[in-house]
């Protein structure tokens, strides 16, 4: 009898898990659509920023976009030749995109290439619109818009391409951070631009980059962690659904409800902040009366699984 009861419980949990997975799969399809919409919006912001603040202030953005802008300006000033920004950006990103596709993730690379192409084409096609002649205002608000556009793209599982492709490919292959080297590359581009077009422009470009980086740090939280404190009467079902969908450990303590006088379970788990919405949705689907307390994790010591980009 006990074996039959255990089998029935297992079948019930399995059916529940299958329903949860189907719902998650459907939500992923909609999420991809939402991701693309926000990637396009972020790309539009970047392109408008390039043709207003960046172009008006002769600023140099970082990475391959900055290199493309630098070559474009050199061609105009010294050779009276206008080189397509799209052509330069695609050439510089072609090889890094191949490495990112193989080493980082297919969907990430496709989404990033979409952003890259949209930004490049819009920069060539949209008119240059001067807003203000104050170079400090240009640097500040240009940095804000640049950081906002990049945050929208990064938060939707993509990047603006360029040195991000190289940094993430090397980081995934050798398991070390290489973003500092990419910052060094951007610094070299800015210094070359300063030598050719004036150091004042280079210094304002540094202000632009600093503000942009601070904006990204404020809105992009992929590497943040949160702790979920879960109170539920369906502990085994919640644990089964959770560990089948998320590669994180979860601890369980049996408890007694002070108000309800019922047996319940206290669950505790740490996961990446970008996973918390899916986890909460999954847990509430298993137990609609669950109580979840979300805490920001200041420091986590131990092995932690970070889902790779798709």
C-alpha positions as CSV (number, residue, x, y, z in Angstrom):
1,X,0.0,0.0,0.0
2,X,2.8,2.4,0.9
3,X,4.5,1.6,-2.5
4,X,1.3,2.3,-4.4
5,X,0.9,5.6,-2.5
6,X,4.5,6.6,-3.3
7,X,4.0,5.8,-7.0
8,X,0.8,7.9,-7.1
9,X,2.6,10.8,-5.4
10,X,5.5,10.4,-7.9
11,X,3.1,10.4,-10.9
12,X,1.3,13.4,-9.5
13,X,4.6,15.3,-9.1
14,X,5.7,14.2,-12.6
15,X,2.4,15.4,-14.2
16,X,2.7,18.7,-12.3
17,X,6.3,19.1,-13.5
18,X,5.4,18.4,-17.1
19,X,2.6,21.0,-17.0
20,X,5.1,23.5,-15.4
21,X,7.6,22.8,-18.2
22,X,5.0,23.3,-20.9
23,X,4.0,26.6,-19.4
24,X,7.7,27.7,-19.1
25,X,8.3,26.8,-22.7
26,X,5.4,28.9,-23.8
27,X,6.6,31.8,-21.7
28,X,10.0,31.5,-23.3
29,X,8.5,32.1,-26.8
30,X,6.9,35.3,-25.7
31,X,10.0,36.3,-23.8
32,X,12.1,36.0,-27.0
33,X,9.6,38.3,-28.8
34,X,9.8,40.8,-25.9
35,X,13.6,40.5,-25.9
36,X,13.8,41.4,-29.6
37,X,11.4,44.4,-29.1
38,X,13.6,45.8,-26.3
39,X,16.8,45.0,-28.3
40,X,15.5,47.0,-31.2
41,X,14.5,49.9,-28.9
42,X,17.9,49.9,-27.3
43,X,19.5,49.9,-30.7
44,X,17.4,52.8,-31.8
45,X,18.5,54.8,-28.7
46,X,22.2,54.0,-29.5
47,X,21.8,55.1,-33.1
48,X,20.0,58.4,-32.2
49,X,22.7,59.1,-29.6
50,X,25.5,58.5,-32.2
51,X,23.9,60.9,-34.6
52,X,23.2,63.6,-32.0
53,X,25.5,63.8,-29.0
54,X,28.4,61.6,-30.2
55,X,28.6,63.2,-33.6
56,X,27.9,66.8,-32.4
57,X,30.7,66.6,-29.7
58,X,33.1,64.5,-31.9
59,X,33.2,62.0,-29.1
60,X,34.6,58.5,-29.4
61,X,32.5,55.6,-28.1
62,X,34.4,52.5,-27.0
63,X,35.1,49.3,-28.9
64,X,34.7,48.7,-32.6
65,X,32.0,51.4,-32.9
66,X,34.6,53.9,-31.7
67,X,37.2,52.5,-34.1
68,X,34.7,52.7,-37.0
69,X,33.8,56.3,-36.1
70,X,37.5,57.2,-35.8
71,X,38.3,55.8,-39.3
72,X,35.2,57.5,-40.7
73,X,36.4,60.9,-39.4
74,X,39.9,60.3,-40.6
75,X,38.6,59.6,-44.1
76,X,36.5,62.8,-44.1
77,X,39.2,65.1,-42.7
78,X,42.3,63.9,-44.5
79,X,41.1,62.2,-47.6
80,X,37.6,63.8,-48.1
81,X,36.1,60.3,-48.4
82,X,33.0,59.3,-46.6
83,X,33.3,55.6,-45.5
84,X,30.1,53.7,-44.6
85,X,29.8,53.2,-40.8
86,X,27.9,50.0,-41.5
87,X,30.6,48.6,-43.8
88,X,33.3,49.3,-41.2
89,X,31.3,47.9,-38.3
90,X,30.4,44.7,-40.1
91,X,34.0,44.1,-41.2
92,X,35.4,44.6,-37.7
93,X,32.7,42.4,-36.1
94,X,32.6,39.5,-38.6
95,X,35.4,37.3,-37.1
96,X,34.5,38.1,-33.4
97,X,30.9,37.1,-34.1
98,X,32.0,33.7,-35.4
99,X,33.9,33.1,-32.2
100,X,31.0,34.3,-30.1
101,X,28.6,32.0,-32.0
102,X,30.9,29.0,-31.2
103,X,32.1,29.8,-27.7
104,X,29.4,32.0,-26.1
105,X,25.9,31.1,-27.4
106,X,23.9,31.0,-30.7
107,X,20.9,33.0,-29.6
108,X,23.1,35.6,-27.8
109,X,25.2,36.1,-31.0
110,X,22.1,36.3,-33.3
111,X,20.5,38.8,-31.1
112,X,23.7,40.8,-30.8
113,X,24.2,40.8,-34.6
114,X,20.6,42.1,-35.0
115,X,21.5,45.0,-32.6
116,X,24.8,45.6,-34.4
117,X,23.2,45.8,-37.9
118,X,20.2,47.9,-36.8
119,X,22.6,50.4,-35.1
120,X,25.0,50.5,-38.0
121,X,22.3,51.0,-40.7
122,X,20.4,53.7,-38.7
123,X,23.7,55.6,-38.0
124,X,24.2,55.8,-41.8
125,X,20.6,56.6,-42.7
126,X,19.4,58.9,-39.9
127,X,20.2,62.6,-40.2
128,X,22.7,64.2,-37.8
129,X,20.7,66.4,-35.4
130,X,22.6,68.9,-33.3
131,X,21.0,69.5,-29.9
132,X,23.4,71.7,-28.0
133,X,26.9,73.1,-28.5
134,X,27.9,72.7,-24.9
135,X,30.4,69.9,-24.9
136,X,30.0,69.0,-21.2
137,X,26.2,68.6,-21.6
138,X,26.9,66.5,-24.7
139,X,29.2,64.2,-22.8
140,X,26.9,63.9,-19.8
141,X,23.6,63.3,-21.7
142,X,25.3,61.3,-24.4
143,X,26.7,59.0,-21.7
144,X,23.3,58.6,-20.1
145,X,21.6,57.7,-23.4
146,X,24.5,55.3,-24.4
147,X,24.2,53.6,-21.0
148,X,20.4,53.3,-21.2
149,X,20.5,51.9,-24.7
150,X,23.2,49.3,-23.9
151,X,21.4,48.3,-20.7
152,X,18.2,47.6,-22.6
153,X,20.3,45.4,-25.0
154,X,22.3,43.6,-22.2
155,X,19.2,42.9,-20.1
156,X,17.6,41.1,-23.0
157,X,20.4,38.6,-23.6
158,X,22.4,40.4,-26.2
159,X,25.2,42.9,-26.6
160,X,26.2,45.7,-29.0
161,X,28.8,43.4,-30.5
162,X,32.4,44.5,-31.0
163,X,34.8,44.0,-28.2
164,X,32.0,42.3,-26.1
165,X,32.2,39.4,-28.6
166,X,35.9,39.1,-28.0
167,X,35.7,39.5,-24.2
168,X,32.9,37.0,-23.7
169,X,34.5,34.5,-26.0
170,X,37.8,34.6,-24.2
171,X,36.2,34.6,-20.8
172,X,34.1,31.5,-21.7
173,X,37.1,29.6,-23.2
174,X,39.7,30.4,-20.5
175,X,37.4,31.1,-17.6
176,X,39.0,34.4,-16.8
177,X,37.8,38.0,-17.1
178,X,39.1,39.8,-20.1
179,X,37.0,42.9,-20.0
180,X,39.8,45.0,-18.6
181,X,41.8,44.3,-21.7
182,X,38.9,45.5,-23.8
183,X,38.7,48.7,-21.8
184,X,42.4,49.1,-22.5
185,X,41.6,48.8,-26.3
186,X,38.9,51.5,-25.9
187,X,41.4,53.7,-24.1
188,X,43.9,53.3,-27.0
189,X,41.2,54.3,-29.5
190,X,40.3,57.4,-27.4
191,X,44.0,58.4,-27.2
192,X,44.6,58.1,-30.9
193,X,41.5,60.2,-31.5
194,X,42.8,62.8,-29.1
195,X,46.1,62.9,-30.9
196,X,44.4,63.4,-34.3
197,X,41.5,65.7,-33.3
198,X,42.5,67.3,-30.0
199,X,42.9,66.0,-26.4
200,X,40.0,68.0,-25.2
201,X,37.7,65.7,-27.2
202,X,39.4,62.6,-25.8
203,X,39.0,63.8,-22.2
204,X,35.3,64.5,-22.8
205,X,35.0,61.0,-24.4
206,X,36.3,59.6,-21.1
207,X,33.6,61.5,-19.2
208,X,31.1,60.0,-21.7
209,X,32.4,56.5,-21.2
210,X,32.4,56.9,-17.4
211,X,28.8,58.0,-17.2
212,X,27.8,55.3,-19.7
213,X,29.5,52.6,-17.5
214,X,27.8,53.9,-14.4
215,X,24.4,53.7,-16.1
216,X,25.0,50.1,-17.2
217,X,26.0,49.3,-13.6
218,X,22.8,50.7,-12.3
219,X,20.5,48.9,-14.7
220,X,22.3,45.7,-15.7
221,X,22.2,43.1,-12.9
222,X,23.0,39.8,-14.6
223,X,25.7,39.0,-12.1
224,X,23.7,39.9,-8.9
225,X,22.4,37.2,-6.7
226,X,19.2,36.9,-4.6
227,X,18.0,34.6,-1.8
228,X,14.5,33.2,-1.9
229,X,13.0,32.3,1.5
230,X,10.0,30.2,0.7
231,X,7.2,29.1,3.1
232,X,4.9,26.4,1.6
233,X,2.8,23.4,2.6
234,X,3.9,21.7,-0.7
235,X,7.6,21.4,0.0
236,X,8.3,18.2,-1.9
237,X,6.4,19.4,-5.0
238,X,8.1,22.8,-5.0
239,X,11.5,21.2,-4.6
240,X,10.9,18.7,-7.4
241,X,9.8,21.4,-9.8
242,X,12.6,23.8,-8.8
243,X,15.5,21.4,-9.1
244,X,14.3,20.1,-12.5
245,X,14.3,23.6,-13.9
246,X,17.1,25.4,-12.1
247,X,20.6,24.2,-11.4
248,X,20.7,25.4,-7.9
249,X,20.6,23.7,-4.5
250,X,17.7,24.2,-2.2
251,X,17.5,23.5,1.5
252,X,14.4,22.3,3.3
253,X,13.3,22.5,7.0
254,X,10.0,21.2,8.3
255,X,8.2,23.7,10.4
256,X,4.9,24.3,12.2
257,X,2.6,27.3,11.4
258,X,2.1,29.4,14.4
259,X,-1.2,30.8,13.1
260,X,-2.5,28.0,10.9
261,X,-1.3,25.2,13.3
262,X,-0.4,23.2,10.1
263,X,2.7,21.4,9.1
264,X,4.7,23.4,6.5
265,X,8.2,23.7,4.9
266,X,10.7,26.4,5.0
267,X,12.8,26.4,1.8
268,X,16.0,28.5,1.1
269,X,17.9,28.9,-2.2
270,X,20.3,31.3,-3.8
271,X,20.1,32.1,-7.6
272,X,20.9,34.8,-10.1
273,X,18.7,37.8,-9.9
274,X,17.6,37.4,-13.6
275,X,16.3,33.9,-12.8
276,X,14.2,35.1,-9.8
277,X,11.1,36.0,-11.8
278,X,10.9,32.6,-13.5
279,X,11.6,30.8,-10.2
280,X,8.8,32.8,-8.4
281,X,6.4,32.1,-11.3
282,X,7.2,28.4,-11.2
283,X,6.8,28.1,-7.4
284,X,3.5,30.1,-7.4
285,X,2.2,27.8,-10.1
286,X,2.9,24.8,-7.8
287,X,1.5,26.4,-4.7
288,X,-0.6,29.5,-5.2
289,X,-0.7,30.2,-1.5
290,X,3.1,30.2,-1.1
291,X,4.9,33.0,0.7
292,X,8.2,34.1,-0.8
293,X,10.7,36.6,0.7
294,X,13.2,37.9,-1.8
295,X,16.5,39.1,-0.3
296,X,19.5,40.7,-2.1
297,X,22.5,38.5,-1.5
298,X,25.5,40.6,-0.6
299,X,28.1,37.8,-0.7
300,X,27.9,34.2,-1.6
301,X,30.7,31.7,-0.7
302,X,30.8,28.3,-2.3
303,X,30.1,26.7,-5.7
304,X,27.4,28.6,-7.7
305,X,26.0,27.7,-11.1
306,X,25.6,30.5,-13.5
307,X,23.5,29.7,-16.6
308,X,25.5,30.2,-19.8
309,X,24.1,32.4,-22.5
310,X,22.1,30.6,-25.1
